[in-house]
Amino acid sequence: MTQLTFARAINSGLRRSLENDAKVVLMGEDIGTLGGVFRVTDGLQKDFGKHRVIDTPLAESGIVGTAVGLAYRGYRPVVEIQFDGFVYPAFDQIVCQVAKMHYRTKGAVKMPITIRIPFGGGIGSPEFHSESPEAYFAHTPGLRVISPSSPQDAHTMIQQAIACDDPVLFFEPKRRYHDKGDVDESLDPGAALSFEKARVVADGRDVTLVAYGPLVKTARDVALAAADEGMSVEVIDLRSLAPVDFATVEASVRKTGRLVIAHEAVQSGGLGAEIAASITERCFYYLESAPVRVTGFDVPYPYSKLEMHHLPGLDRILDGVDRALGRPNSLSGLEG
Amino acid sequence: MVTDEVGQGGTTAGGPGSSAGQQGRTGQNLVQLITPAGERVSHPEYDPWVQDMSDEQLCSLYEDLVVTRRIDTEATALQRQGELGLWPPMLGQEASQIGSARALRDDDFVFPTYRDNGVAYCRGVKLTDILRVWRGNASAGWDPYTVNLGTPQIIIGSQTLHATGYAMGIQNDGADSAAIAYLGDGATSQGDVNEAMVFAASFQVPVVFFCQNNHWAISEPVRLQSHVQIADRPLGFGIPSMRVDGNDVLAVMAATRVALDRARRGGGPTFIEAVTYRMGPHTTADDPTRYRDANELEDWAQKDPIRRVKALLERKGLLTPELETAVQQKADAVARDMRTGCTTMPDPEPLDVFKHVYSTPHSWLDRQQDHYSRYLDSFGDPAGAASEEGARR
C-alpha cells in the first residue's frame, strides 16, 4: 500500500497501462512537457517519449478525431480533455464516430478509446471549468461512462477503461485530485471489481443514498451525520454511470425502501431522473416514499461565489434524506 | 454563370519537387494531361508519374470508368424502382475516383465519403456490399480491414481527422504506407477538415487529402464555401497542394502518385483539389433544377471524363470493336450482379437492432433486448408486431 493523491493514483495507473501495452498512447493539450494542467500525466512523456505521450494542437475535435484514426490502426488512445467545459467541440466526434463505429461496422472496427475528463465544481473557477456533462454521454448508446471516487478506484479503473474494447468516458472529480488515500499499485485490474459494478461504501438500513465521483465523499459524511441523528444511511458509489449497476441499487432499495440520489449535474434529464425511474419500475412495491433527487439547479454553472449554493452539500443532502424518511425538512407542508 | 475560376495563373504549389512549407502564389494552373477533346498533352512535371500507363493500362482505365458509370446508373434505377432507399450519384466524377484509387497500394488505407462508390469498386468491394447501406440493410456494407477502406462517412469532413490519426499510427509504426481522405468542396468549410490539416502539418504524417471539388454542396455553390480556390486553402497550413482537372483520369492519377510518394518518403501531407462536376443530383432525393443553371450542366457535359478517354483511345487506334464489346459486357455483367445481389439480399433479423452496440455485454441493453424479445414472442408474426398499423387490431 502506498499513500497517493487521487491525481497521482491516475498517473500511476496510466504508467502501468503504457508499460503493459505498446499500443497505448496518451494525447491531449499540455499533457507532455507540462504534465497536464493538473499534473495527472506528470513525467510520462519524459519516460515514454513524444510518440506515446503526445502534446496535441489545441483542438478538441481534432484530438478525438485523430484518436479514432489511431484506434482504426489498432492503437488504444487515451485522450485528455483539459476541462469538462472544453469537451463540446469534440462532441460530434464522440457521439457520431467514437460511439457508433462499432455498431456501424458490425464489430469489425473497435474503438478502445478512453476519454479522460476532469469534471465537477468546488474549485472556484470561471465558466466552463466546473461542469458535469456526464448525462450527455450516458444518453449516447455505444459509450461507457464511469467515474471513480477514491484514489484506489482511480488507479484501477483507469487501467480497466484502457483495457476495455469499448470507448469509455472517464470522469475525474477534479476537486478530489489532491485527496490522499491508500493505493495498492500491485492490484491486478483484471481481478479487481469491474468498473461496471457499483459499490456499497457504507451499510445502512433506513435509506439508500446514491452518489458518484466528487459527491461520494460528501455522501459518506452525510451517513455519519445522519447516524448521529439516529438514521442509518446506506451509501452506494455508482462508479459506472452508463450502464448504472441497477442490480446493486435495487438490492439496497428493497432493503431500505427509500432512495436519495445526489449529483452535481443539473437536475432535469439527468442521471438522477434515470435512476429514480428505473428503480421505481423495478421495485415500486418496495418503496416507502418517492425517490428524492438532490442535484445542481437547472442553471448554467454559476460564478464561484455562488457555487456552494448550486452544489449539493452535506446539509442539502441530509435535508433530502429527511424528506425520504418523512422527517421534518425544508419542504415540510408543501404539496407535490 | 457560376464558376470558381478565380485568380487563374500562378504556380503549381504542391507539384513534383515542391515540399511542405513551400507556399505558392494563389491561383494555381489546372494540371491536365488529356484535353476534353481526347488529346494527350505533355506536362514535364507530371508525365513521368504516368509513364507506365501503357495502351493496355489505358484500356483498363477506360473499362473502370465505364463500369463505374454503369454502377451509378444501375443504382439510380434501383432507387427509382424502390429497391434502394437512396443513392448518391457520382455521375461526372468517375475520373477523380478511378484515377486516385488506382494510384493506391493495397496497404494504403482509404477514408471515403458516401459518394465515393467508384473508389469502393476499385478497392475490390463486392457490388452487393456497396448497396447495403442504401437499401437500409446495414450502416456499412463491408469490413474495412478486408479492403483497407473505411466505411462511407456521412458527417461531412469527419473522416479527414480519422485519416490523419491513422497516418499518425503509420508514422509510429514506421511503415511506408499512406492514408488518404476523400472529401468534397463543401467539407473544406468544416472545422474538422481544418483541424485535420493542422494536425497533419504539425506532425508531418503520411496523409493525402483528396478533395473532389464538384462545385456543389447540395444547393450551395463552391463560391459560398471559399473566397479563394480550394487548393489555396491548405497552403496556409503549410500543406502543399495541387489543382488538377478532375475529369482527366491521367492527371488525377499523376497527382495522387506525387502525393503518395511524398507521404511514403516522410514528406508529410498533400492536398489535391480535383476540379470536377456533380452532373447528377446530390442524392436521388434532390432536385438540382431548383438551384442550378442548365447551361452550366451543358458546359460540363463537354468536359465529360469518359468521352475524353474514349476519344484518346480512338486517336491511338485502340478503340476496337472488340474492346467496346468487352467493356460493354463487363458493365452489363456488373449491373446484373448488382441487381441480383440487391434484390436477393436477406433482410436483417429483428434482434439485430441490438447487436454490436458494445463489444462486451451491457446490462441496460441486455435487459431491453430480453424484454423486446419477449414482446416479439408474444406475437405469432414478429414482423406484424413492428408494423405501423399494428397486428392486434
HADDOCK unambig.tbl for C-alpha pairs under 7 A between the chains (distance, minus, plus):
assign (segid A and resid 51 and name CA) (segid B and resid 172 and name CA) 6.76 0.50 0.50
assign (segid A and resid 57 and name CA) (segid B and resid 199 and name CA) 6.67 0.50 0.50
assign (segid A and resid 59 and name CA) (segid B and resid 195 and name CA) 6.74 0.50 0.50
assign (segid A and resid 61 and name CA) (segid B and resid 192 and name CA) 6.69 0.50 0.50
assign (segid A and resid 62 and name CA) (segid B and resid 161 and name CA) 6.34 0.50 0.50
assign (segid A and resid 62 and name CA) (segid B and resid 192 and name CA) 6.51 0.50 0.50
assign (segid A and resid 62 and name CA) (segid B and resid 195 and name CA) 5.41 0.50 0.50
assign (segid A and resid 62 and name CA) (segid B and resid 196 and name CA) 6.33 0.50 0.50
assign (segid A and resid 65 and name CA) (segid B and resid 161 and name CA) 4.92 0.50 0.50
assign (segid A and resid 65 and name CA) (segid B and resid 162 and name CA) 5.56 0.50 0.50
assign (segid A and resid 66 and name CA) (segid B and resid 161 and name CA) 5.07 0.50 0.50
assign (segid A and resid 66 and name CA) (segid B and resid 162 and name CA) 5.18 0.50 0.50
assign (segid A and resid 66 and name CA) (segid B and resid 164 and name CA) 5.98 0.50 0.50
assign (segid A and resid 66 and name CA) (segid B and resid 165 and name CA) 3.69 0.50 0.50
assign (segid A and resid 67 and name CA) (segid B and resid 165 and name CA) 5.92 0.50 0.50
assign (segid A and resid 68 and name CA) (segid B and resid 162 and name CA) 5.61 0.50 0.50
assign (segid A and resid 68 and name CA) (segid B and resid 165 and name CA) 6.74 0.50 0.50
assign (segid A and resid 69 and name CA) (segid B and resid 161 and name CA) 6.94 0.50 0.50
assign (segid A and resid 69 and name CA) (segid B and resid 162 and name CA) 3.85 0.50 0.50
assign (segid A and resid 69 and name CA) (segid B and resid 163 and name CA) 5.79 0.50 0.50
assign (segid A and resid 69 and name CA) (segid B and resid 164 and name CA) 6.68 0.50 0.50
assign (segid A and resid 69 and name CA) (segid B and resid 165 and name CA) 4.08 0.50 0.50
assign (segid A and resid 69 and name CA) (segid B and resid 166 and name CA) 4.14 0.50 0.50
assign (segid A and resid 70 and name CA) (segid B and resid 165 and name CA) 4.93 0.50 0.50
assign (segid A and resid 70 and name CA) (segid B and resid 166 and name CA) 4.79 0.50 0.50
assign (segid A and resid 70 and name CA) (segid B and resid 168 and name CA) 6.88 0.50 0.50
assign (segid A and resid 70 and name CA) (segid B and resid 169 and name CA) 5.49 0.50 0.50
assign (segid A and resid 72 and name CA) (segid B and resid 166 and name CA) 6.54 0.50 0.50
assign (segid A and resid 73 and name CA) (segid B and resid 166 and name CA) 5.62 0.50 0.50
assign (segid A and resid 73 and name CA) (segid B and resid 169 and name CA) 6.11 0.50 0.50
assign (segid A and resid 102 and name CA) (segid B and resid 356 and name CA) 6.14 0.50 0.50
assign (segid A and resid 102 and name CA) (segid B and resid 357 and name CA) 6.31 0.50 0.50
assign (segid A and resid 102 and name CA) (segid B and resid 358 and name CA) 6.92 0.50 0.50
assign (segid A and resid 103 and name CA) (segid B and resid 356 and name CA) 4.77 0.50 0.50
assign (segid A and resid 103 and name CA) (segid B and resid 357 and name CA) 4.76 0.50 0.50
assign (segid A and resid 104 and name CA) (segid B and resid 139 and name CA) 4.95 0.50 0.50
assign (segid A and resid 104 and name CA) (segid B and resid 140 and name CA) 5.70 0.50 0.50
assign (segid A and resid 105 and name CA) (segid B and resid 140 and name CA) 5.69 0.50 0.50
assign (segid A and resid 105 and name CA) (segid B and resid 143 and name CA) 6.49 0.50 0.50
assign (segid A and resid 106 and name CA) (segid B and resid 356 and name CA) 5.53 0.50 0.50
assign (segid A and resid 107 and name CA) (segid B and resid 356 and name CA) 5.46 0.50 0.50
assign (segid A and resid 107 and name CA) (segid B and resid 359 and name CA) 6.91 0.50 0.50
assign (segid A and resid 108 and name CA) (segid B and resid 143 and name CA) 5.84 0.50 0.50
assign (segid A and resid 141 and name CA) (segid B and resid 357 and name CA) 6.94 0.50 0.50
assign (segid A and resid 142 and name CA) (segid B and resid 357 and name CA) 5.25 0.50 0.50
assign (segid A and resid 142 and name CA) (segid B and resid 358 and name CA) 5.80 0.50 0.50
assign (segid A and resid 165 and name CA) (segid B and resid 359 and name CA) 6.39 0.50 0.50
assign (segid A and resid 166 and name CA) (segid B and resid 358 and name CA) 6.18 0.50 0.50
assign (segid A and resid 166 and name CA) (segid B and resid 359 and name CA) 6.10 0.50 0.50
assign (segid A and resid 243 and name CA) (segid B and resid 362 and name CA) 6.89 0.50 0.50
assign (segid A and resid 243 and name CA) (segid B and resid 363 and name CA) 6.46 0.50 0.50
assign (segid A and resid 243 and name CA) (segid B and resid 364 and name CA) 5.93 0.50 0.50
